[in-house]
Amino acid sequence: MTTIPVALGTRSYDVRIEQGLLARAGEVLAPLAGGRRMVIVTDRNVLGHAETLEASLTAAGVDHARIALSPGEATKSWDTLAFVTDRLLELGVERSDHVIALGGGVIGDLTGFACAILKRGCRFVQIPTSLLAQVDSSVGGKTAINSQMGKNLVGAFHQPSLVLVDPSVLDTLPQREVAAGYAEVVKYGLIDDPEFFKWCEAHAERLLAGDPAARAHAIAHSVAAKARIVAEDEEERSGRRALLNLGHTFGHALEAETGFSQALLHGEAVAAGMALAYRYSADRGLCPGEDAKRVAAHLRSVGLPDGLAAAGVAATGATLVGHMLHDKKMEGGTLPFLLTQGIGRSYLDRDVDLADVAAFLDRQYAAA
């Protein structure tokens, strides 16, 4: 087992990574249960994993109950939040109890937010079942639901008590989901680790094909990178944690334009967003054009979109910038952008002209 600490003082916790961990999660979770029932919130796409977890809890003598939700981004809604919180209350969940979020980013975000507000805060454990959730969304305590105005606009920082990562569960994922999650892996190289980006270029094919060693390395490296950044800037106050949003400002606009649907998965939107961030940086003379081309080429090589056309988005720059105006990072009427001076040299720019962004996107659309 690889154990990576997330150092946050009294809110510190471990991320434990081990092949086959789900089947013995009960023995790890029993001390947290403290003789109380643990409620599992999951979705209907991962019921097989839920059954494995439940068998493990039973073997460890831990009582449990299950709440199974519909899969997909639409589940991160007010209606589902109300359903989950009401069901947790019906099941008698107390503030000291631990709810288990078993699923991808949608389940982790929704369950974490429900636990943040239930009785003014109860505890929870993340057991992520997608690559994207294992390397990104399960770590760091960002919880949220979507609103009609945009993605993740209603939420709270609420750290889990523990994160259990079993890379073997990725074997059941469709290849498209694995590739989408890989976008969040390569992001860590593009932020501030050019050597890791080189590793990604050399090992992406093995990782996507299911090689256990490649997956274990990518997950552990990504989690350690995120843990360091979160420890430095838990609530995104200094700007350090904002680096984790590379590609997300463009990406969320693409998701909004496609209706937050299966037409464009979150990781696919992030991939296109990162390519656009690099291309826009090169357009402004900040980043070598060859670096922008190299990033786009790598994303294409693993089947990820590298721009508007590849993401299936046909919209004007003004339309996409309109979506960006609802971004939760808006501050004082301005929107900070993650730009780059080259591979592994990302930074936060607070002086980006949105009209310039719109013109850039129009040129991208025309060139597609």
C-alpha positions as CSV (number, residue, x, y, z in Angstrom):
1,M,0.0,0.0,0.0
2,T,1.1,3.5,-0.8
3,T,0.0,6.1,1.7
4,I,0.0,9.8,0.8
5,P,-0.8,12.3,3.6
6,V,-2.8,15.4,3.0
7,A,-1.4,17.7,5.6
8,L,-4.1,20.1,6.8
9,G,-3.7,20.3,10.5
10,T,-6.8,19.0,12.3
11,R,-8.3,18.2,9.0
12,S,-5.4,16.0,7.8
13,Y,-6.1,12.6,6.3
14,D,-4.4,9.9,4.3
15,V,-4.9,8.7,0.7
16,R,-4.3,5.0,0.6
17,I,-3.5,3.4,-2.8
18,E,-3.4,-0.4,-3.2
19,Q,-4.4,-2.9,-5.9
20,G,-7.4,-4.9,-4.6
21,L,-8.1,-2.5,-1.7
22,L,-11.8,-2.4,-2.2
23,A,-12.2,-6.1,-1.3
24,R,-10.7,-5.5,2.1
25,A,-12.0,-2.0,2.7
26,G,-14.1,-3.2,5.6
27,E,-11.1,-3.9,7.8
28,V,-9.7,-0.4,7.1
29,L,-13.1,1.3,7.7
30,A,-14.2,-0.6,10.8
31,P,-12.3,1.7,13.2
32,L,-14.0,4.7,11.6
33,A,-17.4,3.1,11.9
34,G,-17.0,2.7,15.7
35,G,-19.8,0.2,15.8
36,R,-22.2,2.5,13.9
37,R,-23.8,1.8,10.5
38,M,-22.0,3.2,7.5
39,V,-24.2,4.5,4.6
40,I,-22.8,4.0,1.1
41,V,-23.8,6.6,-1.6
42,T,-23.1,5.2,-5.0
43,D,-24.6,5.1,-8.6
44,R,-26.2,2.3,-10.5
45,N,-23.2,2.0,-12.9
46,V,-20.9,0.7,-10.1
47,L,-23.3,-1.6,-8.2
48,G,-20.8,-4.4,-8.7
49,H,-18.2,-2.4,-6.7
50,A,-20.9,-1.6,-4.1
51,E,-21.5,-5.3,-3.6
52,T,-17.8,-5.9,-3.2
53,L,-17.6,-3.1,-0.6
54,E,-20.7,-4.4,1.2
55,A,-19.3,-7.9,1.4
56,S,-16.1,-6.5,2.9
57,L,-18.0,-4.4,5.5
58,T,-20.1,-7.4,6.5
59,A,-17.0,-9.5,6.9
60,A,-15.5,-6.8,9.2
61,G,-18.7,-6.7,11.2
62,V,-19.8,-3.2,10.0
63,D,-23.5,-2.6,9.5
64,H,-24.3,-0.8,6.3
65,A,-27.0,0.7,4.0
66,R,-26.9,1.8,0.4
67,I,-28.3,4.8,-1.5
68,A,-28.0,4.2,-5.3
69,L,-28.4,7.2,-7.6
70,S,-28.6,7.6,-11.4
71,P,-25.2,8.1,-13.0
72,G,-24.2,11.2,-14.9
73,E,-23.6,14.9,-14.4
74,A,-27.3,15.7,-14.0
75,T,-27.2,13.9,-10.7
76,K,-25.3,16.9,-9.2
77,S,-28.5,18.8,-8.7
78,W,-30.6,20.4,-6.0
79,D,-33.3,17.7,-6.3
80,T,-30.8,14.9,-5.8
81,L,-29.0,16.7,-3.0
82,A,-32.4,17.0,-1.2
83,F,-33.1,13.3,-1.8
84,V,-29.7,12.2,-0.4
85,T,-29.8,14.4,2.7
86,D,-33.4,13.3,3.5
87,R,-32.4,9.7,3.1
88,L,-29.3,10.1,5.3
89,L,-31.5,11.7,8.0
90,E,-34.1,8.8,7.7
91,L,-31.2,6.4,8.2
92,G,-30.2,8.2,11.4
93,V,-26.8,9.5,10.3
94,E,-25.2,11.4,13.1
95,R,-22.4,14.1,12.9
96,S,-19.8,11.6,14.1
97,D,-20.8,9.0,11.5
98,H,-18.9,8.3,8.3
99,V,-20.8,8.3,5.0
100,I,-19.0,6.5,2.1
101,A,-18.9,8.1,-1.4
102,L,-18.4,5.2,-3.8
103,G,-18.2,6.3,-7.4
104,G,-16.7,8.9,-9.7
105,G,-16.5,12.6,-9.4
106,V,-20.2,13.2,-9.5
107,I,-20.9,10.9,-6.5
108,G,-17.9,12.3,-4.6
109,D,-18.9,15.9,-5.1
110,L,-22.5,15.4,-4.3
111,T,-22.0,13.1,-1.3
112,G,-19.3,15.4,0.1
113,F,-21.6,18.4,-0.2
114,A,-24.4,16.6,1.5
115,C,-22.1,15.7,4.4
116,A,-20.9,19.3,4.6
117,I,-24.4,20.5,5.2
118,L,-26.0,17.6,7.0
119,K,-26.4,18.6,10.7
120,R,-23.9,21.3,10.0
121,G,-21.3,18.8,9.0
122,C,-20.8,15.0,9.2
123,R,-17.9,12.9,8.2
124,F,-17.3,11.0,5.0
125,V,-14.9,8.7,3.2
126,Q,-14.1,8.8,-0.5
127,I,-13.7,5.6,-2.5
128,P,-13.3,6.8,-6.1
129,T,-14.0,4.4,-8.9
130,S,-12.9,6.5,-11.9
131,L,-9.4,7.5,-12.9
132,L,-10.5,11.2,-12.8
133,A,-11.8,10.9,-9.3
134,Q,-8.8,8.8,-8.1
135,V,-6.2,11.4,-9.3
136,D,-8.2,14.6,-8.7
137,S,-11.7,15.1,-7.4
138,S,-11.6,12.8,-4.4
139,V,-8.6,14.7,-2.9
140,G,-8.8,18.2,-1.6
141,G,-12.3,18.7,-0.1
142,K,-14.0,20.5,-3.0
143,T,-17.6,19.5,-2.9
144,A,-20.4,20.9,-5.0
145,I,-23.5,20.6,-7.1
146,N,-24.4,22.3,-10.4
147,S,-27.0,25.0,-10.9
148,Q,-28.8,26.2,-14.0
149,M,-26.1,29.0,-14.2
150,G,-23.1,26.7,-14.4
151,K,-21.0,23.9,-13.0
152,N,-20.0,23.5,-9.3
153,L,-21.4,26.9,-8.4
154,V,-23.0,25.7,-5.1
155,G,-20.7,23.9,-2.7
156,A,-18.4,23.9,0.2
157,F,-14.8,22.9,1.2
158,H,-15.3,19.8,3.3
159,Q,-12.4,17.4,3.6
160,P,-12.9,13.6,3.8
161,S,-11.6,11.6,6.7
162,L,-9.9,9.1,4.4
163,V,-9.5,8.3,0.7
164,L,-9.2,4.7,-0.5
165,V,-7.9,4.2,-4.0
166,D,-8.0,0.8,-5.7
167,P,-6.6,1.0,-9.2
168,S,-8.0,-2.4,-10.1
169,V,-11.5,-1.0,-10.3
170,L,-10.5,0.9,-13.4
171,D,-10.5,-2.4,-15.3
172,T,-14.3,-2.2,-15.4
173,L,-14.4,1.3,-16.9
174,P,-15.1,2.0,-20.6
175,Q,-12.0,3.1,-22.4
176,R,-13.5,6.6,-23.1
177,E,-13.9,7.1,-19.3
178,V,-10.2,6.1,-18.7
179,A,-9.0,8.5,-21.4
180,A,-11.1,11.3,-19.9
181,G,-9.6,10.7,-16.5
182,Y,-6.1,10.7,-18.0
183,A,-6.6,14.4,-18.9
184,E,-6.4,15.1,-15.2
185,V,-3.2,13.0,-14.9
186,V,-1.3,14.9,-17.7
187,K,-2.5,18.2,-16.1
188,Y,0.0,17.7,-13.3
189,G,2.8,17.6,-15.7
190,L,1.6,20.7,-17.6
191,I,1.2,22.7,-14.4
192,D,4.7,22.6,-13.0
193,D,6.3,19.2,-13.7
194,P,7.8,18.9,-17.2
195,E,9.5,15.7,-16.3
196,F,6.2,14.1,-15.4
197,F,4.8,15.3,-18.8
198,K,7.7,13.5,-20.5
199,W,6.8,10.4,-18.5
200,C,3.2,10.8,-19.7
201,E,4.3,11.0,-23.3
202,A,6.3,7.8,-22.9
203,H,3.8,5.8,-20.8
204,A,0.3,7.0,-21.7
205,E,-0.3,4.0,-24.1
206,R,0.6,1.5,-21.3
207,L,-1.5,3.4,-18.8
208,L,-4.6,3.5,-21.0
209,A,-4.1,-0.2,-21.9
210,G,-4.4,-1.1,-18.2
211,D,-0.8,-1.7,-17.2
212,P,-1.0,-1.9,-13.4
213,A,2.5,-0.4,-12.8
214,A,1.9,2.6,-15.1
215,R,-1.5,3.3,-13.5
216,A,-0.2,2.9,-10.0
217,H,2.7,5.4,-10.7
218,A,0.4,7.9,-12.4
219,I,-2.2,7.8,-9.6
220,A,0.4,8.1,-6.8
221,H,2.3,10.9,-8.5
222,S,-0.9,12.8,-9.3
223,V,-2.3,12.5,-5.7
224,A,1.1,13.5,-4.2
225,A,1.2,16.6,-6.4
226,K,-2.4,17.6,-5.5
227,A,-1.8,16.9,-1.8
228,R,1.2,19.3,-1.8
229,I,-0.8,22.1,-3.5
230,V,-3.9,21.6,-1.3
231,A,-1.7,21.7,1.8
232,E,-0.3,25.0,0.7
233,D,-3.6,26.6,-0.3
234,E,-6.6,24.6,1.0
235,E,-9.3,27.1,0.0
236,E,-7.7,28.7,-3.0
237,R,-6.9,31.9,-1.2
238,S,-3.3,32.5,-2.3
239,G,-3.7,31.4,-5.9
240,R,-1.5,28.3,-5.6
241,R,-4.4,25.9,-5.6
242,A,-5.9,27.7,-8.6
243,L,-3.2,26.1,-10.7
244,L,-5.2,22.9,-10.5
245,N,-7.8,24.6,-12.7
246,L,-5.5,24.5,-15.7
247,G,-7.8,24.1,-18.7
248,H,-11.0,24.3,-16.6
249,T,-12.1,27.8,-17.5
250,F,-12.2,27.0,-21.2
251,G,-13.3,23.4,-20.4
252,H,-16.3,24.4,-18.3
253,A,-17.5,26.8,-21.0
254,L,-17.3,23.9,-23.5
255,E,-19.3,21.7,-21.1
256,A,-21.9,24.3,-20.6
257,E,-22.3,24.7,-24.4
258,T,-22.8,20.9,-24.7
259,G,-25.3,20.9,-21.8
260,F,-23.1,19.1,-19.3
261,S,-24.0,15.9,-21.1
262,Q,-22.4,12.7,-22.3
263,A,-21.6,14.5,-25.5
264,L,-18.5,15.9,-23.8
265,L,-17.2,14.3,-20.6
266,H,-15.6,16.5,-18.0
267,G,-12.1,15.1,-18.7
268,E,-12.5,15.6,-22.4
269,A,-13.5,19.2,-21.8
270,V,-10.5,19.7,-19.6
271,A,-8.2,18.3,-22.3
272,A,-9.6,20.6,-24.9
273,G,-9.4,23.4,-22.4
274,M,-5.7,22.8,-21.7
275,A,-4.9,22.7,-25.4
276,L,-6.8,26.0,-25.8
277,A,-5.0,27.5,-22.8
278,Y,-1.6,26.6,-24.3
279,R,-2.7,27.8,-27.8
280,Y,-4.0,31.1,-26.3
281,S,-0.8,31.6,-24.4
282,A,1.2,31.0,-27.6
283,D,-1.1,33.4,-29.4
284,R,-0.3,36.1,-26.9
285,G,3.5,35.4,-27.2
286,L,3.7,34.0,-23.7
287,C,4.4,30.4,-24.6
288,P,6.5,28.8,-27.4
289,G,4.3,27.7,-30.2
290,E,6.1,24.4,-30.3
291,D,5.0,23.7,-26.7
292,A,1.4,24.3,-27.6
293,K,1.7,22.0,-30.6
294,R,3.3,19.3,-28.5
295,V,0.5,19.4,-25.9
296,A,-2.2,19.2,-28.6
297,A,-0.4,16.3,-30.3
298,H,-0.1,14.3,-27.1
299,L,-3.8,14.8,-26.3
300,R,-4.8,13.7,-29.8
301,S,-2.5,10.7,-29.6
302,V,-4.6,9.3,-26.7
303,G,-7.9,10.1,-28.3
304,L,-8.7,13.3,-26.4
305,P,-10.0,16.5,-28.0
306,D,-7.5,19.3,-28.6
307,G,-9.9,22.2,-29.5
308,L,-13.4,23.3,-30.3
309,A,-14.0,21.1,-33.4
310,A,-12.6,18.0,-31.7
311,A,-14.8,18.6,-28.7
312,G,-17.8,18.9,-31.0
313,V,-18.4,22.5,-30.1
314,A,-19.6,25.0,-32.7
315,A,-20.1,28.3,-30.9
316,T,-18.9,31.9,-31.2
317,G,-16.3,33.3,-28.9
318,A,-19.0,35.6,-27.4
319,T,-21.2,32.6,-26.6
320,L,-18.4,30.7,-24.8
321,V,-17.2,33.8,-22.9
322,G,-20.8,34.2,-21.8
323,H,-20.6,30.9,-20.2
324,M,-17.3,31.9,-18.5
325,L,-19.0,34.9,-16.9
326,H,-20.7,32.4,-14.5
327,D,-17.4,30.8,-13.5
328,K,-17.1,30.6,-9.7
329,K,-13.6,32.2,-9.9
330,M,-15.0,35.5,-11.0
331,E,-13.8,38.2,-8.6
332,G,-14.4,41.9,-8.8
333,G,-15.8,41.5,-12.3
334,T,-12.7,39.9,-13.6
335,L,-11.9,36.2,-14.4
336,P,-8.5,34.9,-13.6
337,F,-7.1,32.6,-16.3
338,L,-4.5,29.8,-16.0
339,L,-2.0,30.6,-18.8
340,T,1.5,29.2,-19.4
341,Q,5.0,30.2,-20.3
342,G,5.7,26.7,-21.5
343,I,5.3,23.1,-20.5
344,G,5.4,22.9,-16.7
345,R,5.3,26.7,-16.3
346,S,1.7,27.6,-15.7
347,Y,0.6,30.7,-13.8
348,L,-2.5,32.7,-12.8
349,D,-3.1,35.8,-14.9
350,R,-5.7,38.2,-13.5
351,D,-5.6,40.7,-16.3
352,V,-7.0,38.8,-19.2
353,D,-9.3,40.8,-21.5
354,L,-12.4,38.6,-22.1
355,A,-13.0,40.4,-25.5
356,D,-9.5,39.2,-26.5
357,V,-10.4,35.6,-25.4
358,A,-13.6,35.8,-27.5
359,A,-11.7,37.0,-30.5
360,F,-9.2,34.1,-30.0
361,L,-12.0,31.6,-29.8
362,D,-13.6,33.0,-33.0
363,R,-10.2,32.4,-34.8
364,Q,-10.1,28.9,-33.4
365,Y,-13.6,28.2,-34.6
366,A,-12.9,29.7,-38.1
367,A,-9.7,27.6,-38.4
368,A,-11.4,24.3,-37.4
